[in-house]
Amino acid sequence: MDTDLQNLVDHLEKHHLTVATCDPERRLQVTNPISTLLSEEIVLKRGRYYTGFDYEIGERGKEEACADRIAYLLGATTEAAS
């Protein structure tokens, strides 16, 4: 897996979100384990992260900020757990 994408996964997991890699490898399925209805597909394309509905989350290289935005969208804590 791409190192930036793995970095995003690591930050998402700090928010206690469940992350699964999909095929192709630049696609993630992120779910709030409290409710599986709170789920979003995240795609890396053209150096930016987007939701499955083409909502731009942020740019590659800023994975921590992107994880914060995704956590907010999925109703998870906006601060990473220690």
N, C-alpha and C positions, 0 to 999 in steps of 0.2 A: 504494500500500500504506500502511496505517496506520503512523504514525511509531513507535509503541511496538513494533509487530510487526517493523518494519524494524530497530529497535534490538536486538530479540531475535535476528534473523537475523545481525546484525553480531557479536554476542557468541558465537553458535554457531560462526560461521566462524573466530573466534579459537581455538576448540578443534579446528580442522581438520575440522569436520563438514560434510557436504554438505547443503545446504538447498534444497528446491524448494517454491515456492508452489503450492498447489492451489486448485481452485475449490470452494467460494467462497474469497475472498481471505483470510479469517481462519483459514486452515488451512495448516499447513506439514508437509512430509515431511522428516524429519531422518534422515540416514544416516551411519554411521561408514564412511568409504571403505575401511578395512582389511578389513571384512567387510560386504557388503550385507545380510546376515542381521540385522545390528544396526541396526534402523531403527525409527522411531517417528513416528506422526502426532501433531502438536501442534495443539490447537484453542483459540482464544480465545473464551470465552463468559462472559457475565455478569461481565466484568472480571477473569477468572482464566484461567490456562492449564491445560489438561488434556491427558492423553494420549488416544489413540484408545480406550483401555479405561476412560476416565473417572477416571484417577488424577490427582489435583490436583498440579500442579507448583508453582504460586505465583501471586501476584497481579500484575496489570498495574501497571507503574511500577517493578517490581523485576526487570527483564529480565536483568540480569547474574547474579543469584542463580538465576533460572530456568534460564538457559543452563548454569550449573554443575551443576544437578541433572540436566538432560537429558544433559549430557556424561557424568556418572557412570552414568546408566542405560544409556548406549550404549557404555560401556567406553572412553571417550575420556579424555584427561587432565583432571583436575579443576582445573587451573590454566591459564588462558588463556595462549597463547603470546605472547611479546613481539614 
